[in-house]
């Protein structure tokens, strides 16, 4: 059996789970080991890596309950432990090794050789050589290069600030690793000393930085101490920055840094505060290019998510203001963190994954990696502007008060209108703006307690199922949901009905209002359909004949048309779009995802797939071997399907496997294996 290692913390968590005969919840683990929810999931992944090597079933987390092992699984784990199969060392994942290698080379004063890396990571030289190939590709994506000095080792070459930005991003991704006490090669006495100095500055500023930010900066300070006169800060308001309290405290604690390094450190301390305004330290940083970039991001999201924003101008404007600050932070590798990241990933996983794909475009434009926290912020912006179905009815005026920014406030608005289309959202404001709210609204939905004369419903910044139930069960919204006293209503209207029909009337009233009251249950419990939920044998086919692209599209759409999911005009609108705009619906070099706007000639959510043995030529440079036709009635229900499609067809070997299918059964069998 392969030798495997497990950290002390993972071992303790595993023992805690094994000792329980019932479910062990994540809050219990968090309380016992003082870990965040994200860190717990990280440790569980490590435990599962170890269990997998031992041939034992991986543990799973049951939502709302936690983790429970069977007696057989407990015995298997105990047997492995007794045989010494749980060596207490840290196992780096493949990507952790890449991040570690890059950070270690950046921080090292000398070139780094393969033997050093193999020793620290506890892997073979061949594994390190394979990792180096990935490192080269990773650096190339950000206009950096991996150099090599004969008989000395590797070093990273390129723009100094970009190198540091990469260090700050990856060192934060390695946080669980250096918390495991196996990170000594990146930590030394100076790091702890620098951390204490930075914490002293934090205390004197009477502020609080995101957890881990100061430690990451402390790890970078030895690099700053070398002094780099080539650092360049375009459009910097030097005088304003040097007059800041942060700069004065840096001069007190780090007097030996050269001026440019003090400026660089000051930019980090200023920029790591969410409330920092870029215009405070830069001239004209809100460049026109940011607005063009925001427009391009919206267009890219529409293309990837197969949607059209009706309020595109508002979304572009919101992204423009957001990017004005974010771009500055990207450039200098400043990590602000996003306290809502875990909630966004959990509640809007499909939307988050699609936004992540869109962020590849952003990375190409700026030449820098986009942190997941930033992806989460952008997810909220896009999600808040997805179209809602309009419904006219009585209006209750609602004010949303949110301390976490306009993007999360707008997302609450979006979710509320999905639950209760009848309400009138009078505004999304900050705590400071929530003054005399009783003059403008009937109820406040807020992310924190506020004092006012109208009812206040306190919720999380990212609405949970509990929050949604709390809102709909509130007395203010009861009438909107049809929570009517049927007996009282019946007593009022029965006099207008003949006696022999009153029992039928009463039964019909009960059925009607029960149906309306189920609306929230359906809203909370509904699970978005994935690709496999929609596909069946009659919706996939293999075509052996040569086809022109228009004919291939009509053949691909025919199964949906025969089912009544779409009509003929839907596929014709796709063909018209491709004639006008060109072959923009290719999602990879061999795969077309054909779609038109939601609601246009669509009766239901649907997908059909055609595999063409003879490539279909869309232009001199575009040939398709697989055509997927997708229809959607709104801008959200298809996102899970789209996530599955992108997950499968963005991997070249998956496409090759599907291209080899000879019949519908083989296509479906392959997809079942590829979609987990």
RAQUIVEN-V7101 format. One record per residue. N is the residue number from 0. RES is the residue in one small letter. PHI is phi in whole degrees, 0 to 359 (* if undefined). BURIAL is 1 if it has 9 or more other C-alpha atoms within 8 Angstrom, else 0. D_LAST is the distance of its C-alpha to the last C-alpha in Angstrom with 1 decimal. Layout:
{{N/RES/PHI/BURIAL/D_LAST} {N/RES/PHI/BURIAL/D_LAST}}
This chain:
{{0/x/*/0/26.5} {1/x/299/0/25.5} {2/x/289/0/27.5} {3/x/228/1/25.5} {4/x/237/1/26.8} {5/x/219/1/26.2} {6/x/287/1/28.1} {7/x/301/0/30.7} {8/x/296/0/28.9} {9/x/301/1/25.6} {10/x/297/1/27.8} {11/x/294/0/29.6} {12/x/297/1/26.5} {13/x/296/1/25.3} {14/x/298/0/28.8} {15/x/298/0/28.8} {16/x/292/1/25.7} {17/x/293/1/27.1} {18/x/284/0/30.5} {19/x/259/1/29.2} {20/x/268/0/29.1} {21/x/241/0/27.4} {22/x/292/1/24.6} {23/x/257/1/25.2} {24/x/279/1/24.4} {25/x/296/1/23.6} {26/x/300/0/27.1} {27/x/296/0/28.7} {28/x/295/1/27.1} {29/x/301/1/28.1} {30/x/294/0/31.6} {31/x/291/0/32.0} {32/x/249/0/31.0} {33/x/56/0/31.8} {34/x/244/1/28.4} {35/x/285/0/26.7} {36/x/300/1/23.4} {37/x/295/0/21.8} {38/x/294/1/23.6} {39/x/297/1/22.4} {40/x/299/0/18.7} {41/x/297/1/19.8} {42/x/294/1/21.6} {43/x/296/1/18.8} {44/x/297/0/16.6} {45/x/295/1/19.7} {46/x/298/1/20.1} {47/x/294/1/16.6} {48/x/301/0/17.4} {49/x/292/1/20.6} {50/x/298/1/19.2} {51/x/298/1/16.9} {52/x/297/1/20.0} {53/x/278/1/21.9} {54/x/78/0/19.6} {55/x/252/1/19.1} {56/x/304/0/16.1} {57/x/289/0/14.7} {58/x/280/1/16.0} {59/x/235/0/14.2} {60/x/259/0/16.0} {61/x/273/0/16.8} {62/x/302/0/17.8} {63/x/84/0/21.6} {64/x/238/1/22.1} {65/x/131/1/20.9} {66/x/234/1/20.3} {67/x/217/1/21.8} {68/x/258/1/22.1} {69/x/283/0/23.2} {70/x/298/0/26.6} {71/x/296/0/25.2} {72/x/294/1/22.9} {73/x/298/1/25.9} {74/x/297/0/28.1} {75/x/299/1/25.8} {76/x/294/1/25.7} {77/x/299/0/29.5} {78/x/297/0/30.2} {79/x/295/1/28.4} {80/x/300/1/30.3} {81/x/295/0/33.6} {82/x/277/0/33.2} {83/x/82/0/32.8} {84/x/272/1/29.2} {85/x/232/1/28.7} {86/x/288/1/30.8} {87/x/274/0/31.1} {88/x/227/1/30.3} {89/x/269/1/27.7} {90/x/256/1/24.8} {91/x/280/1/24.1} {92/x/287/0/20.6} {93/x/306/0/20.9} {94/x/288/0/21.1} {95/x/297/1/23.5} {96/x/298/1/25.7} {97/x/297/1/25.9} {98/x/298/1/26.9} {99/x/297/1/29.3} {100/x/301/1/31.0} {101/x/297/1/31.6} {102/x/295/1/33.0} {103/x/294/1/35.1} {104/x/294/1/36.6} {105/x/298/1/37.5} {106/x/282/1/39.1} {107/x/293/0/40.9} {108/x/283/0/44.6} {109/x/240/0/44.6} {110/x/297/1/42.4} {111/x/250/1/39.6} {112/x/261/1/39.4} {113/x/298/1/36.6} {114/x/299/0/38.1} {115/x/300/0/38.0} {116/x/295/1/34.3} {117/x/297/1/33.5} {118/x/293/0/35.6} {119/x/293/0/34.0} {120/x/270/0/30.4} {121/x/58/0/31.1} {122/x/227/0/29.6} {123/x/282/0/31.4} {124/x/298/1/33.3} {125/x/298/0/31.0} {126/x/297/0/28.0} {127/x/297/1/30.1} {128/x/298/1/31.1} {129/x/295/0/27.5} {130/x/295/1/26.9} {131/x/299/1/30.1} {132/x/298/0/28.8} {133/x/292/1/25.9} {134/x/301/1/28.5} {135/x/303/1/30.7} {136/x/296/0/28.0} {137/x/299/0/27.2} {138/x/291/1/30.9} {139/x/300/1/31.6} {140/x/299/1/29.2} {141/x/238/1/31.7} {142/x/58/0/34.9} {143/x/239/1/35.5} {144/x/231/1/36.3} {145/x/260/1/36.2} {146/x/266/0/39.7} {147/x/219/1/41.1} {148/x/254/1/44.6} {149/x/305/0/45.9} {150/x/65/0/46.2} {151/x/241/1/45.0} {152/x/140/1/41.3} {153/x/262/1/38.9} {154/x/213/1/39.5} {155/x/252/1/37.9} {156/x/240/1/40.1} {157/x/145/1/40.1} {158/x/301/0/40.9} {159/x/299/0/41.6} {160/x/292/1/40.2} {161/x/293/1/36.9} {162/x/299/1/36.7} {163/x/293/1/37.2} {164/x/299/1/34.7} {165/x/295/1/32.0} {166/x/301/1/33.3} {167/x/296/1/33.1} {168/x/290/1/29.5} {169/x/285/1/28.2} {170/x/294/1/30.4} {171/x/289/1/28.9} {172/x/291/0/25.4} {173/x/267/1/26.9} {174/x/308/1/28.3} {175/x/298/1/26.4} {176/x/288/1/27.7} {177/x/284/1/31.3} {178/x/285/0/31.1} {179/x/277/1/30.4} {180/x/68/0/33.9} {181/x/242/1/32.9} {182/x/248/1/33.8} {183/x/299/0/37.5} {184/x/291/0/37.7} {185/x/257/0/37.0} {186/x/245/1/39.0} {187/x/212/0/42.8} {188/x/300/0/45.7} {189/x/296/0/46.1} {190/x/297/1/42.6} {191/x/294/1/43.6} {192/x/295/0/47.0} {193/x/295/1/45.6} {194/x/297/1/43.1} {195/x/297/0/46.1} {196/x/295/1/48.0} {197/x/294/1/45.1} {198/x/294/1/44.8} {199/x/294/0/48.6} {200/x/298/1/48.2} {201/x/302/1/45.5} {202/x/295/1/47.9} {203/x/293/0/50.8} {204/x/281/0/48.8} {205/x/56/0/47.9} {206/x/230/0/44.3} {207/x/221/0/40.9} {208/x/272/1/38.4} {209/x/302/0/34.6} {210/x/308/0/33.8} {211/x/94/0/33.6} {212/x/297/1/35.3} {213/x/293/1/38.7} {214/x/295/1/37.4} {215/x/297/1/35.7} {216/x/295/1/39.0} {217/x/299/1/40.9} {218/x/290/1/39.0} {219/x/273/1/40.0} {220/x/301/1/43.6} {221/x/305/1/44.8} {222/x/289/0/43.7} {223/x/295/1/45.8} {224/x/294/1/48.7} {225/x/292/0/49.1} {226/x/80/1/50.1} {227/x/234/0/48.9} {228/x/285/0/51.5} {229/x/274/0/49.3} {230/x/302/1/47.1} {231/x/231/0/47.4} {232/x/237/0/46.8} {233/x/296/0/47.5} {234/x/63/0/49.2} {235/x/289/0/49.4} {236/x/274/1/51.9} {237/x/300/0/53.2} {238/x/296/0/56.0} {239/x/298/1/53.8} {240/x/294/1/51.4} {241/x/289/1/54.1} {242/x/272/0/55.7} {243/x/285/0/52.5} {244/x/295/0/52.5} {245/x/300/1/49.5} {246/x/295/1/51.5} {247/x/299/1/54.5} {248/x/291/1/52.5} {249/x/296/1/50.9} {250/x/297/1/54.5} {251/x/289/0/55.4} {252/x/272/0/52.5} {253/x/230/0/51.9} {254/x/294/0/55.3} {255/x/276/0/54.8} {256/x/289/1/52.1} {257/x/289/0/53.4} {258/x/303/0/53.5} {259/x/296/1/50.5} {260/x/288/1/48.4} {261/x/296/1/49.7} {262/x/297/1/48.7} {263/x/299/0/45.2} {264/x/296/1/44.8} {265/x/296/1/46.3} {266/x/300/0/43.8} {267/x/293/1/40.9} {268/x/293/1/42.6} {269/x/288/1/43.4} {270/x/287/1/40.0} {271/x/283/1/38.0} {272/x/267/1/39.4} {273/x/301/0/37.3} {274/x/280/0/40.6} {275/x/296/1/42.0} {276/x/259/0/43.4} {277/x/302/1/43.2} {278/x/293/1/46.5} {279/x/292/0/48.2} {280/x/237/1/48.0} {281/x/230/1/47.5} {282/x/273/0/49.7} {283/x/51/0/48.1} {284/x/288/1/44.5} {285/x/283/0/43.2} {286/x/279/0/43.4} {287/x/299/0/43.1} {288/x/299/0/40.3} {289/x/294/1/38.1} {290/x/290/1/38.6} {291/x/297/0/37.8} {292/x/293/1/34.6} {293/x/296/1/33.7} {294/x/295/1/34.3} {295/x/294/0/32.2} {296/x/295/1/29.2} {297/x/297/1/29.5} {298/x/297/0/29.7} {299/x/294/1/26.6} {300/x/295/1/24.6} {301/x/300/1/26.0} {302/x/291/1/24.9} {303/x/290/1/21.3} {304/x/270/1/20.7} {305/x/58/1/22.8} {306/x/226/1/25.3} {307/x/228/0/29.0} {308/x/277/1/30.6} {309/x/284/0/33.9} {310/x/256/0/35.2} {311/x/303/0/34.3} {312/x/299/0/37.6} {313/x/296/0/36.9} {314/x/295/1/33.5} {315/x/299/1/35.0} {316/x/294/1/37.7} {317/x/297/1/35.5} {318/x/293/1/33.4} {319/x/300/1/36.8} {320/x/296/0/38.1} {321/x/294/0/34.9} {322/x/292/1/34.9} {323/x/303/1/38.6} {324/x/271/1/37.8} {325/x/298/0/34.4} {326/x/300/0/35.7} {327/x/297/1/38.3} {328/x/291/1/35.9} {329/x/304/1/33.6} {330/x/302/1/36.7} {331/x/255/1/37.9} {332/x/68/1/34.6} {333/x/280/1/35.4} {334/x/260/1/32.7} {335/x/268/1/33.2} {336/x/81/0/29.9} {337/x/223/1/28.3} {338/x/297/0/28.5} {339/x/264/1/26.2} {340/x/306/1/23.2} {341/x/300/0/21.2} {342/x/293/0/22.0} {343/x/296/1/21.1} {344/x/297/1/17.6} {345/x/287/0/17.1} {346/x/277/1/18.9} {347/x/229/0/18.1} {348/x/299/1/14.7} {349/x/295/1/14.3} {350/x/295/1/18.0} {351/x/297/1/17.9} {352/x/296/1/15.3} {353/x/293/1/17.5} {354/x/295/1/20.6} {355/x/298/1/19.3} {356/x/296/1/19.2} {357/x/299/1/22.7} {358/x/291/1/23.9} {359/x/298/0/23.6} {360/x/296/1/26.5} {361/x/299/1/28.3} {362/x/299/1/28.0} {363/x/296/1/29.4} {364/x/285/0/32.3} {365/x/261/0/33.3} {366/x/69/1/32.4} {367/x/220/1/30.9} {368/x/288/1/27.5} {369/x/255/1/26.4} {370/x/296/0/25.5} {371/x/297/0/22.6} {372/x/299/1/25.3} {373/x/290/1/26.8} {374/x/301/1/23.5} {375/x/295/1/23.4} {376/x/299/1/27.0} {377/x/294/1/26.3} {378/x/303/1/23.4} {379/x/295/1/26.0} {380/x/298/1/28.5} {381/x/294/1/26.3} {382/x/299/1/24.9} {383/x/291/1/28.5} {384/x/251/1/29.6} {385/x/291/1/27.2} {386/x/293/0/29.3} {387/x/252/1/30.0} {388/x/286/0/31.4} {389/x/281/0/35.2} {390/x/213/0/36.9} {391/x/268/0/40.5} {392/x/191/0/41.8} {393/x/299/0/43.7} {394/x/245/0/43.0} {395/x/250/1/42.7} {396/x/279/1/43.2} {397/x/237/1/40.6} {398/x/249/1/40.8} {399/x/256/1/37.9} {400/x/244/1/38.8} {401/x/222/1/36.4} {402/x/270/0/37.2} {403/x/264/0/34.0} {404/x/109/0/34.9} {405/x/294/1/34.9} {406/x/294/1/31.2} {407/x/289/1/30.1} {408/x/298/1/33.1} {409/x/293/1/32.1} {410/x/290/1/28.6} {411/x/298/1/30.2} {412/x/302/1/32.4} {413/x/300/1/29.5} {414/x/294/1/27.8} {415/x/297/1/31.2} {416/x/290/1/32.0} {417/x/289/1/28.8} {418/x/285/0/29.8} {419/x/228/0/33.6} {420/x/299/1/34.5} {421/x/284/1/38.1} {422/x/283/1/38.6} {423/x/247/0/40.5} {424/x/280/1/39.1} {425/x/275/1/42.4} {426/x/171/0/41.0} {427/x/236/1/38.6} {428/x/228/1/40.8} {429/x/274/1/41.1} {430/x/301/0/42.9} {431/x/295/0/46.1} {432/x/274/0/46.1} {433/x/278/1/45.8} {434/x/239/0/49.6} {435/x/51/0/51.3} {436/x/293/1/48.1} {437/x/296/1/49.8} {438/x/284/0/51.6} {439/x/239/1/48.5} {440/x/216/1/45.9} {441/x/260/1/45.6} {442/x/205/1/42.8} {443/x/246/1/41.0} {444/x/249/1/37.4} {445/x/227/1/37.4} {446/x/273/1/35.3} {447/x/204/0/38.3} {448/x/289/0/41.5} {449/x/224/0/44.3} {450/x/263/0/47.7} {451/x/200/1/48.7} {452/x/272/0/50.3} {453/x/255/1/47.3} {454/x/301/0/44.4} {455/x/238/1/41.7} {456/x/252/1/38.1} {457/x/267/1/36.5} {458/x/228/1/32.7} {459/x/280/0/30.2} {460/x/302/1/29.9} {461/x/250/1/26.3} {462/x/299/1/26.6} {463/x/267/0/24.8} {464/x/300/0/24.7} {465/x/299/0/27.8} {466/x/300/1/29.5} {467/x/295/1/28.8} {468/x/294/1/30.3} {469/x/301/1/33.1} {470/x/295/1/34.0} {471/x/287/1/33.9} {472/x/272/0/35.8} {473/x/291/0/38.5} {474/x/303/0/41.8} {475/x/299/0/42.1} {476/x/258/1/39.1} {477/x/302/1/39.7} {478/x/294/1/41.7} {479/x/293/1/39.2} {480/x/266/1/36.7} {481/x/85/1/39.2} {482/x/282/1/40.0} {483/x/259/0/43.4} {484/x/286/0/45.8} {485/x/296/1/45.9} {486/x/298/0/49.1} {487/x/295/0/50.9} {488/x/295/1/49.9} {489/x/298/1/51.0} {490/x/297/0/54.4} {491/x/285/0/55.0} {492/x/255/0/54.3} {493/x/296/1/55.3} {494/x/293/0/58.9} {495/x/267/0/58.1} {496/x/236/0/56.7} {497/x/299/0/58.6} {498/x/303/0/58.6} {499/x/289/0/57.0} {500/x/251/0/54.0} {501/x/291/1/53.3} {502/x/297/0/51.0} {503/x/296/0/48.8} {504/x/297/0/48.9} {505/x/300/1/47.8} {506/x/297/0/44.9} {507/x/293/0/43.7} {508/x/298/1/44.0} {509/x/298/1/41.9} {510/x/300/0/39.2} {511/x/297/0/39.2} {512/x/285/1/39.0} {513/x/296/0/36.4} {514/x/297/0/34.2} {515/x/293/1/34.9} {516/x/289/1/34.2} {517/x/281/0/30.7} {518/x/302/1/29.8} {519/x/290/1/28.8} {520/x/300/0/26.8} {521/x/297/0/24.8} {522/x/299/0/24.5} {523/x/283/0/23.2} {524/x/268/0/20.9} {525/x/296/0/19.4} {526/x/248/0/15.7} {527/x/297/0/15.1} {528/x/286/1/13.7} {529/x/260/1/10.7} {530/x/300/1/11.0} {531/x/292/0/10.1} {532/x/293/0/12.6} {533/x/264/1/15.2} {534/x/272/1/15.1} {535/x/213/0/17.3} {536/x/302/1/19.4} {537/x/281/0/22.3} {538/x/256/1/20.4} {539/x/232/1/19.6} {540/x/203/1/22.3} {541/x/242/1/23.7} {542/x/248/1/27.0} {543/x/265/0/29.4} {544/x/275/0/32.3} {545/x/286/0/33.3} {546/x/229/0/32.9} {547/x/287/0/34.3} {548/x/296/1/31.8} {549/x/296/0/33.1} {550/x/294/0/32.9} {551/x/297/1/29.3} {552/x/294/1/28.3} {553/x/294/1/30.2} {554/x/295/1/28.6} {555/x/293/1/25.1} {556/x/273/1/26.0} {557/x/304/0/28.0} {558/x/303/1/25.3} {559/x/289/1/24.8} {560/x/294/1/28.6} {561/x/295/0/29.2} {562/x/281/0/27.0} {563/x/85/0/29.0} {564/x/289/1/26.1} {565/x/228/1/28.1} {566/x/246/1/31.7} {567/x/299/0/33.3} {568/x/295/0/34.3} {569/x/296/1/30.7} {570/x/291/1/30.2} {571/x/293/0/33.7} {572/x/292/1/33.1} {573/x/293/1/30.2} {574/x/298/1/32.6} {575/x/299/0/35.4} {576/x/297/1/33.3} {577/x/291/1/32.4} {578/x/295/0/36.1} {579/x/279/0/37.2} {580/x/262/0/34.7} {581/x/92/0/33.7} {582/x/281/1/30.2} {583/x/277/0/28.5} {584/x/271/1/25.3} {585/x/288/1/23.9} {586/x/262/0/20.7} {587/x/217/0/21.0} {588/x/294/0/23.9} {589/x/247/1/22.7} {590/x/235/1/20.7} {591/x/252/1/22.3} {592/x/251/1/20.8} {593/x/273/1/23.8} {594/x/200/1/24.5} {595/x/230/1/27.5} {596/x/295/1/28.3} {597/x/306/1/26.9} {598/x/81/1/29.3} {599/x/289/0/31.2} {600/x/58/0/31.6} {601/x/239/1/28.3} {602/x/257/1/28.2} {603/x/197/1/24.5} {604/x/290/1/21.0} {605/x/200/1/19.9} {606/x/216/1/18.3} {607/x/226/1/19.5} {608/x/226/1/18.9} {609/x/240/1/21.6} {610/x/255/1/21.6} {611/x/252/1/25.2} {612/x/292/1/26.7} {613/x/258/1/29.6} {614/x/308/1/28.6} {615/x/267/1/29.5} {616/x/272/1/32.0} {617/x/265/1/31.8} {618/x/198/0/34.3} {619/x/295/0/36.0} {620/x/240/0/33.2} {621/x/230/1/30.1} {622/x/231/1/28.6} {623/x/250/1/25.5} {624/x/251/1/23.7} {625/x/227/1/20.9} {626/x/240/1/21.9} {627/x/252/1/19.6} {628/x/250/1/21.6} {629/x/233/1/20.5} {630/x/236/1/22.7} {631/x/217/1/22.8} {632/x/271/1/25.5} {633/x/220/1/25.2} {634/x/259/1/23.9} {635/x/230/0/21.1} {636/x/298/1/19.2} {637/x/272/1/17.6} {638/x/295/1/16.2} {639/x/295/1/12.7} {640/x/299/1/12.8} {641/x/297/1/14.3} {642/x/299/1/11.8} {643/x/296/1/9.1} {644/x/299/1/12.0} {645/x/295/0/13.1} {646/x/296/1/9.9} {647/x/278/1/10.0} {648/x/275/1/13.8} {649/x/277/1/15.0} {650/x/259/0/14.3} {651/x/301/0/17.3} {652/x/292/0/16.2} {653/x/293/1/13.3} {654/x/297/1/16.1} {655/x/299/0/18.4} {656/x/295/1/16.3} {657/x/291/1/16.2} {658/x/296/1/19.8} {659/x/277/0/20.7} {660/x/298/1/19.6} {661/x/254/0/22.8} {662/x/202/0/21.9} {663/x/302/1/19.6} {664/x/300/0/18.1} {665/x/293/1/17.0} {666/x/297/1/15.5} {667/x/294/1/13.4} {668/x/297/0/12.5} {669/x/295/1/11.5} {670/x/296/1/9.2} {671/x/297/1/7.5} {672/x/284/0/7.1} {673/x/276/0/6.3} {674/x/261/0/3.8} {675/x/264/0/0.0}}
